[in-house]
Amino acid sequence: MTENTFLIAGLGNPGREYKDNRHNVGFMMIDRIAVRLNARGMKVQSKAIVMDARHEDRKLILAKPQTFMNLSGQSVQGLAHFYKISTENLMILSDDLDIPFGAIRIRASGGPGGQRGLGSILEKLGTKDVPRLRIGIGRPPGRMDPAAYVLQNFSRDEVKELSNILDRGADAVFEFVTYGLNAAMNKFNGEVKD
């Protein structure tokens, strides 16, 4: 493909029972981007649900890996290879326990920070230099197990704010594909809900 083609992969777990889980906020953001860009051509490819969309003069391949979170790298590696996407034109969308609910953070590289889907992708691609947009879901209350917390649905209060968060995340992805990673980081990092 060309430098105008981007792979945007949102992480989550397949299946109805996981649909509204905190861990699936990456899938939710892909769905929001797909609606906003009127994405077309849904198909299954490289163990992912894939759709095509356009923004400005850029082509976006929107992907939701269906391998379960911990094996997301299989799917992302397959898609990146098939479409000949360099890591600079790849962005991973995932939940993050260490970011307050409502905040998003964009990074150019780094470790997975305990996010096993991201860890799988970094391992399969053989580099930590993979742009990612992390969506804050906050820490679990009290002594709750983080693994149980991420597999819970968002609270009623969180659901009220979720739509705005997904829109802001989508705007950040559009900024990334149009103006580049640094522009997206400068504009969206540190910005918290109104």
C-alpha positions in Angstrom: 0.0 0.0 0.0 1.1 3.6 0.2 2.0 6.0 3.0 -1.6 7.2 2.9 -2.9 3.8 4.2 -3.3 3.3 8.0 -4.2 0.3 10.1 -6.2 1.2 13.2 -6.7 -1.8 15.5 -9.0 -1.6 18.5 -8.5 -4.3 21.2 -11.2 -6.3 22.9 -12.6 -9.7 23.4 -15.0 -11.2 20.8 -18.5 -12.4 22.0 -21.7 -10.8 23.3 -20.8 -11.4 26.9 -17.8 -9.0 26.6 -19.4 -6.4 24.4 -19.8 -3.6 27.0 -16.8 -4.5 29.2 -14.2 -1.9 30.1 -11.6 -4.1 28.3 -13.5 -3.7 25.1 -13.3 0.1 24.8 -10.9 -0.4 21.9 -13.6 -2.2 20.0 -16.1 0.5 21.0 -13.8 3.2 19.5 -13.4 1.3 16.2 -17.2 1.2 16.0 -17.4 4.9 16.7 -14.8 5.7 14.0 -16.6 3.3 11.6 -19.9 5.2 12.1 -18.3 8.6 11.8 -16.5 7.7 8.6 -19.3 5.6 7.1 -17.0 2.6 6.9 -17.7 -0.1 4.3 -17.0 -3.7 3.4 -17.0 -5.5 6.7 -15.2 -8.8 6.3 -13.2 -11.3 8.4 -9.5 -11.3 7.6 -6.4 -12.4 9.6 -8.6 -13.4 12.5 -10.1 -9.9 12.7 -13.3 -8.0 11.7 -12.1 -5.5 9.2 -13.7 -2.5 7.5 -12.4 0.2 5.1 -12.9 3.9 5.6 -11.5 7.1 4.2 -10.6 10.3 6.0 -9.3 13.3 3.9 -7.2 11.5 1.3 -6.2 8.7 3.7 -7.4 5.1 3.6 -8.1 3.6 7.0 -8.3 -0.1 7.7 -10.3 -0.5 10.9 -9.7 -3.8 12.7 -11.2 -5.6 15.7 -9.0 -8.7 16.3 -11.2 -11.7 17.2 -8.5 -13.8 18.8 -9.2 -12.8 22.4 -7.2 -10.0 23.9 -4.1 -11.9 24.8 -3.5 -13.1 21.3 -4.2 -9.8 19.4 -0.7 -9.8 18.0 -1.5 -12.7 15.6 -4.2 -10.7 14.0 -2.4 -7.3 13.9 0.8 -8.9 12.5 -1.2 -10.6 9.8 -3.0 -7.5 8.7 0.1 -5.3 8.9 1.9 -7.8 6.7 -0.9 -8.2 4.2 -1.5 -4.5 3.7 2.3 -3.7 4.0 1.7 -1.2 6.8 4.7 0.2 8.5 4.5 0.6 12.3 4.4 4.4 11.8 1.0 4.0 10.0 -0.3 1.6 12.7 -2.2 2.7 15.8 -3.4 0.4 18.6 -6.5 1.5 20.6 -6.7 -0.1 24.1 -7.9 0.3 27.6 -5.5 1.4 30.4 -6.0 0.9 34.1 -3.3 3.4 35.0 -5.0 6.3 33.3 -8.0 8.0 35.0 -11.4 7.4 33.4 -12.1 10.0 30.8 -8.5 10.7 29.8 -6.7 9.4 26.6 -3.0 9.2 26.1 -1.1 8.7 22.9 2.4 7.4 22.8 4.9 6.5 20.1 6.5 3.6 21.8 7.0 1.8 25.1 6.1 -1.4 26.9 2.6 -2.8 27.3 2.1 -1.6 30.8 0.4 -4.8 31.8 -2.0 -4.7 28.8 -1.7 -8.2 27.4 -3.2 -7.5 24.0 -0.7 -4.7 23.5 2.1 -7.0 24.8 1.1 -9.7 22.2 1.3 -7.1 19.4 4.7 -5.7 20.4 6.0 -9.3 20.7 4.7 -10.3 17.3 5.9 -7.2 15.5 9.2 -7.4 17.3 9.3 -3.7 18.3 8.1 -1.4 21.0 7.9 1.4 18.5 4.2 1.0 17.9 1.9 4.1 18.2 -0.9 3.5 20.7 -3.9 5.4 22.0 -4.7 4.4 25.5 -8.2 5.0 26.9 -8.3 5.5 30.6 -10.6 3.2 32.6 -9.3 4.0 36.0 -8.2 1.6 38.8 -10.5 -0.9 40.4 -12.1 0.1 43.7 -10.6 -1.2 46.9 -8.9 -4.6 46.6 -10.8 -5.7 43.6 -8.8 -7.9 41.2 -7.8 -5.8 38.1 -8.6 -8.8 35.8 -12.2 -8.9 37.2 -12.5 -5.1 36.9 -11.6 -4.9 33.2 -14.2 -7.6 32.4 -17.0 -5.6 34.1 -19.2 -3.3 32.1 -18.8 0.4 32.6 -20.8 1.9 35.5 -24.0 3.8 34.8 -22.2 7.1 35.5 -19.3 6.2 33.2 -21.7 5.2 30.4 -23.1 8.7 30.4 -19.6 10.1 29.6 -18.4 7.3 27.3 -19.8 8.7 24.1 -17.9 11.9 24.4 -14.7 10.0 25.3 -15.1 7.8 22.2 -15.6 10.9 20.0 -12.5 12.5 21.4 -10.5 9.3 20.8 -11.8 9.2 17.2 -10.8 12.9 16.8 -7.3 11.9 18.0 -7.1 9.1 15.5 -8.1 11.5 12.7 -5.5 13.9 13.9 -2.9 11.1 13.8 -3.7 10.0 10.2 -3.9 13.6 8.9 -1.2 15.4 10.7 1.0 12.7 12.3 1.7 11.3 15.7 3.4 14.4 17.2 0.5 16.6 16.3 -2.0 14.1 17.8 0.1 13.8 21.0 0.4 17.6 21.4 -3.3 18.2 20.9 -4.8 15.3 22.9 -2.4 14.2 25.6 -3.3 15.5 29.0 -6.7 16.7 27.8 -9.3 15.5 30.3 -13.1 15.6 29.9 -14.9 19.0 30.5 
